[in-house]
Amino acid sequence: MTARILALVLAILSAVLSGCVDSNEPERMLYINGVGVDFKDGKYEVYVQLVSFANTANSEQPIDIGAVQAEVGHATGNTMDEALFELYHSVDQKLFWGHLSYIVASEDVMVKGKLSPVIDSFIRYKETRYQIWLYTTKDPVQDVLLLRPVLNKSITLSKLGDPKNSYEQESFIQPLNIRQLLIGLDEPGHEAMIPLISVEENWKSMQEPIKAPVLSGVGVITPTSFKGFISGDKARGIQWMSNNTKRGQVTFKLDGGNYFTMIIDKVKVKIKPITGKGEVKFDINVDLSATVSEMGKDITTDRIRKEIEKVVESEIKETYEDALTIDVDIYHLSEKLYRKNVKEWKKHHKEGKLELTEDSIRNLKVRVTKLSSDRKSYKETIER
């Protein structure tokens, strides 16, 4: 009887212990949060941002305010994998890719058509996910990876690694992950917009200036090429043509020289393809809900509505026309026709895309359907 019990105990112990043989101890691994890729002199240059969870364990605030949250490693190679293996030569412990949050591709990577090999090297690896956020930049990618959040917040909650948070408050450029990129390139039009970020020194601490990532536009790619950048004010129309926009601002100037800024907190876009006489046109209706954040004595609600509508319409047209100069269907009009009338789309498309002109938008109507105030009154707080 004793022998049977002993045999049973040994069998259980062997099963339990053998199940841990190939496990990895968390403290014996290094965790990757971000990757930057450049392409110089025919070689890939890879920058890897390692994070210390000992200093970000609180998720909201590091344990030690003065602690280093991240360090950046660098390696080069003829291929992405060769560069990564060069990096492995200099690390003390195993690198874990399962926490990779974002990838930043340089302008050279985009222009020289090297984004596809970069994406392939990550989505074919078992530890990474399709939810990795994508960005492009004209600045050195190393500078982007060395940025730290304001107030030394956890680096895993930075604007690059957690973009949805800030997008809720200001929806200038919509975040894009690998999954969304692949879907966009596969849909009619076969174009995707990757957020363009720049490094700007627009914050200061008690000790030193702080550099931060700023969304400044988009870089547009196809499965075979890079179309170009649309940035600054010329990219402002993108947010008004998306039902995903959460919040934005419109600033206008009145005759007296005073500027006013109104908050747009809801956008509803309807695009209707019109076919006939061998061509395709589009009627676009954009309905906006706005919040009055400031009010003057000589301005009425009707004037506010008209000024908002005029500015938004102008920005939509400016972005559309600028995109046409680099042959980009910025508002995905080709896909709209495909969804509404695939038979007509087959007649007019060329390699999955419509040939658009400035006249392809037949009618553009912008309406402020709701105008409200966060306070109970539109009146000025301080009477002059």
C-alpha positions in Angstrom: 0.0 0.0 0.0 2.8 2.4 1.0 4.6 1.6 -2.3 1.5 2.5 -4.3 1.1 5.8 -2.5 4.8 6.6 -3.1 4.5 5.8 -6.8 1.4 8.0 -7.1 3.2 10.9 -5.4 6.2 10.5 -7.6 4.0 10.4 -10.7 2.2 13.6 -9.7 5.5 15.4 -8.9 7.1 14.4 -12.2 4.1 15.7 -14.1 4.1 19.0 -12.3 7.8 19.6 -12.4 8.2 18.6 -16.0 5.6 21.2 -17.0 7.9 24.0 -15.8 11.1 22.9 -17.6 10.7 25.3 -20.6 9.1 28.2 -18.7 10.8 31.6 -18.6 11.4 33.5 -15.4 10.1 37.1 -15.8 13.1 38.6 -14.1 15.4 36.8 -16.6 13.9 38.5 -19.7 14.0 42.0 -21.2 10.8 43.5 -22.5 10.5 45.5 -25.7 8.0 48.3 -25.8 8.8 50.1 -29.1 10.9 49.6 -32.3 12.2 52.2 -34.7 13.5 51.2 -38.1 15.6 53.3 -40.6 17.2 52.3 -43.9 20.6 53.8 -44.7 23.3 52.8 -47.2 21.4 49.7 -48.2 21.0 48.4 -44.6 18.3 48.2 -42.0 19.0 50.1 -38.8 16.9 48.8 -36.0 16.4 50.7 -32.7 14.8 48.8 -29.8 13.3 50.4 -26.7 13.5 48.2 -23.6 11.4 49.0 -20.6 11.9 48.2 -17.0 8.7 46.9 -15.4 10.3 47.4 -12.0 9.9 51.1 -12.6 6.5 50.9 -14.4 4.8 48.3 -12.2 2.4 50.9 -10.9 1.2 51.4 -14.5 0.2 55.0 -13.7 3.4 56.3 -12.1 6.9 54.9 -11.9 8.0 53.7 -8.4 11.0 56.0 -8.5 10.4 59.4 -10.2 14.1 59.7 -11.1 14.4 56.1 -12.4 15.3 55.3 -16.0 12.2 53.7 -17.5 13.7 52.7 -20.9 16.9 52.3 -22.8 17.4 52.0 -26.5 19.6 49.5 -28.3 20.8 49.7 -31.9 21.9 47.3 -34.6 22.3 47.1 -38.4 21.9 44.3 -41.0 21.2 43.5 -44.6 17.8 42.2 -43.5 15.6 42.9 -40.6 16.3 39.5 -39.0 20.0 39.9 -39.4 19.8 43.3 -37.6 17.8 41.8 -34.8 20.2 38.9 -34.4 23.1 41.5 -34.2 21.1 43.1 -31.4 20.9 39.8 -29.6 24.7 39.6 -29.5 24.8 42.6 -27.1 21.9 41.8 -24.7 22.4 40.2 -21.3 19.1 38.3 -21.3 16.4 37.0 -23.5 14.3 39.6 -25.3 10.5 39.2 -25.0 8.5 40.7 -28.0 5.0 40.0 -26.6 4.7 43.5 -25.1 5.7 45.3 -28.3 3.3 48.3 -28.5 4.4 50.4 -31.5 6.7 50.6 -34.5 8.1 53.8 -36.0 9.3 53.7 -39.6 11.6 56.5 -40.9 11.0 58.5 -44.1 13.7 56.4 -45.9 11.9 53.2 -45.0 8.7 54.6 -46.5 10.3 56.2 -49.6 12.5 53.2 -50.5 9.6 50.7 -50.2 11.0 48.8 -47.1 8.0 48.9 -44.9 6.7 45.5 -46.1 9.8 43.6 -44.9 9.6 45.4 -41.6 6.0 44.5 -41.1 6.6 40.9 -42.2 9.4 40.4 -39.7 7.0 41.1 -36.8 3.7 39.6 -37.9 5.4 36.2 -38.7 6.9 36.0 -35.2 4.8 34.0 -32.7 5.2 36.5 -29.8 3.9 39.6 -31.5 0.4 40.7 -32.3 -1.5 42.5 -35.1 -2.5 45.3 -32.7 0.9 46.9 -32.8 0.5 50.7 -33.5 2.3 52.1 -36.6 3.9 55.5 -37.1 6.2 57.2 -39.5 8.5 60.2 -39.0 10.9 62.6 -40.7 12.9 62.9 -37.5 15.6 60.4 -36.4 13.8 57.4 -35.1 16.2 57.1 -32.2 15.0 60.5 -31.0 11.4 59.2 -31.0 12.2 56.1 -28.9 14.1 58.3 -26.4 11.0 60.4 -25.6 9.5 60.1 -22.2 6.0 61.0 -21.1 5.2 64.3 -19.3 5.5 64.0 -15.5 7.5 60.9 -16.0 4.3 58.8 -16.3 4.6 55.2 -17.1 6.2 54.9 -20.6 3.9 52.0 -21.5 1.1 54.6 -21.4 2.8 57.1 -23.7 1.0 58.7 -26.6 2.7 56.2 -29.0 2.0 53.1 -27.0 -1.5 54.1 -25.9 -2.9 56.5 -28.6 -6.6 55.9 -28.1 -6.5 57.8 -24.8 -5.5 61.1 -26.3 -7.5 60.5 -29.5 -10.7 60.8 -27.4 -9.8 64.4 -26.5 -8.4 65.5 -29.8 -9.0 63.5 -33.0 -6.7 65.1 -35.5 -5.2 61.9 -36.8 -6.7 58.4 -36.2 -4.3 55.8 -34.8 -3.5 52.8 -37.1 -2.4 49.3 -36.1 -1.0 46.5 -38.3 -4.4 44.8 -38.6 -6.0 48.0 -39.9 -3.1 48.6 -42.2 -3.5 45.2 -43.9 -7.3 45.7 -44.2 -6.8 49.2 -45.7 -4.3 47.9 -48.3 -6.6 45.1 -49.3 -9.8 47.2 -49.7 -10.6 49.0 -53.0 -8.4 52.0 -53.3 -5.6 50.0 -51.8 -4.2 52.9 -49.7 -3.5 53.3 -46.0 -2.7 56.4 -44.0 0.0 56.0 -41.3 0.2 58.7 -38.7 3.1 61.1 -39.1 4.8 62.2 -35.9 7.4 64.9 -35.2 9.5 65.5 -32.2 8.9 68.9 -30.7 10.2 70.6 -27.5 7.0 72.1 -26.3 7.0 71.1 -22.6 9.3 72.1 -19.7 9.9 70.6 -16.4 11.5 72.2 -13.3 14.9 71.0 -14.5 14.9 70.9 -18.3 12.8 71.2 -21.5 10.9 68.1 -22.5 10.5 66.8 -26.0 7.2 65.1 -27.0 5.7 63.3 -30.0 3.3 65.5 -32.0 0.9 64.1 -34.6 1.5 66.3 -37.7 -0.2 64.5 -40.6 -0.2 61.2 -42.4 2.1 59.2 -44.8 0.1 57.4 -47.5 1.2 54.0 -48.8 0.0 51.4 -51.3 0.9 47.7 -51.5 3.7 48.6 -53.9 4.7 52.2 -53.3 4.8 55.3 -51.0 2.7 58.1 -52.2 3.9 60.9 -49.9 3.0 62.9 -46.8 0.0 65.2 -46.2 0.8 67.3 -43.1 0.0 70.4 -41.2 -3.1 72.4 -42.1 -3.5 70.5 -45.3 -4.3 67.3 -43.3 -7.1 69.0 -41.2 -9.9 67.8 -43.5 -9.3 64.2 -42.7 -10.9 64.4 -39.3 -14.1 66.0 -40.7 -14.6 63.1 -43.1 -14.5 60.3 -40.5 -17.4 59.1 -38.3 -14.8 58.0 -35.8 -13.8 61.5 -34.9 -14.4 62.1 -31.2 -13.4 65.7 -30.7 -11.8 68.6 -32.7 -11.7 72.3 -32.9 -12.6 75.0 -35.5 -11.1 78.5 -35.3 -12.4 81.4 -37.3 -11.9 85.1 -37.5 -14.7 87.7 -37.6 -14.7 91.0 -39.4 -13.6 92.9 -36.2 -10.4 90.8 -36.1 -11.4 88.7 -33.1 -10.7 84.9 -33.3 -13.2 82.3 -31.9 -12.6 78.6 -31.4 -15.5 76.1 -31.3 -15.4 72.5 -30.2 -16.7 69.8 -32.6 -17.7 66.7 -30.6 -19.6 64.7 -33.1 -19.2 64.1 -36.9 -21.6 62.2 -39.1 -20.6 61.7 -42.8 -22.7 60.4 -45.6 -21.2 59.8 -49.0 -23.4 59.0 -52.0 -21.9 57.9 -55.3 -23.7 59.2 -58.4 -23.1 57.4 -61.7 -24.1 58.3 -65.2 -22.8 59.5 -68.6 -19.7 57.4 -68.2 -18.5 59.1 -65.0 -18.7 58.9 -61.2 -19.5 61.8 -58.9 -20.0 62.0 -55.2 -22.5 63.9 -53.0 -21.1 64.4 -49.5 -23.1 65.5 -46.5 -21.3 66.3 -43.2 -23.3 66.9 -40.1 -21.6 68.4 -37.0 -22.4 68.8 -33.4 -20.6 71.8 -31.9 -20.0 73.2 -28.4 -19.6 76.9 -27.9 -16.6 77.6 -25.7 -16.5 81.3 -26.0 -18.9 84.0 -27.0 -18.8 87.7 -27.9 -21.3 90.5 -27.9 -21.4 90.9 -31.6 -21.8 87.3 -32.6 -25.0 85.2 -33.0 -25.6 81.5 -33.0 -26.5 81.7 -36.7 -23.2 83.4 -37.4 -21.3 80.7 -35.5 -23.0 78.0 -37.5 -22.1 79.6 -40.8 -18.5 80.2 -39.8 -18.0 76.6 -38.7 -19.6 75.3 -41.8 -17.4 77.6 -44.0 -14.2 76.6 -42.3 -14.9 72.8 -42.3 -15.9 72.8 -45.9 -12.8 74.7 -46.8 -10.5 72.3 -44.9 -12.2 69.2 -46.5 -11.6 70.6 -50.0 -8.1 71.7 -49.3 -7.1 68.2 -48.0 -8.8 66.5 -51.0 -7.1 68.8 -53.5 -3.7 68.4 -51.9 -4.1 64.6 -51.9 -4.9 64.6 -55.6 -1.5 66.1 -56.3 0.1 62.9 -55.1 -2.7 60.7 -56.6 -4.2 59.7 -53.3 -7.9 58.9 -52.6 -7.8 60.5 -49.2 -11.5 60.0 -48.4 -11.7 56.4 -49.7 -14.3 57.3 -52.4 -13.3 54.3 -54.5 -14.3 52.0 -51.6 -17.6 53.9 -51.1 -18.6 53.1 -54.7 -17.5 49.5 -54.3 -19.7 49.1 -51.2 -22.8 50.9 -52.8 -22.6 49.6 -56.4 -20.0 47.0 -57.2 -21.2 46.7 -60.8 -20.5 50.4 -61.5 -17.2 50.1 -59.6 -16.1 47.4 -62.0 -16.8 49.6 -64.9 -14.8 52.6 -63.7 -12.0 51.3 -61.5 -8.4 51.0 -62.6 -6.4 48.6 -60.5 -8.9 48.9 -57.8 -9.1 52.6 -57.7 -11.1 55.4 -59.4 -9.5 58.2 -61.3 -10.5 61.2 -59.3 -10.4 64.9 -60.2 -11.4 68.1 -58.3 -14.8 67.8 -59.9 -15.4 64.2 -58.6 -17.0 65.8 -55.6 -20.3 67.1 -57.1 -21.8 68.5 -53.9 -20.3 69.0 -50.5 -22.7 70.2 -47.8 -21.6 70.8 -44.2 -24.2 71.5 -41.6 -24.0 72.3 -37.9 -27.1 70.3 -36.7 -26.6 71.0 -33.0 -25.0 73.9 -31.2 -24.8 73.8 -27.4 -22.8 75.1 -24.5 -21.1 73.3 -21.7 -22.5 76.0 -19.5 -26.1 77.1 -19.2 -25.6 80.4 -20.9 -23.9 81.7 -24.1 -23.3 85.1 -22.4 -19.8 86.4 -21.7 -18.7 85.6 -18.1 -17.2 89.1 -17.6 -19.3 91.9 -19.1 -17.3 94.7 -20.6 
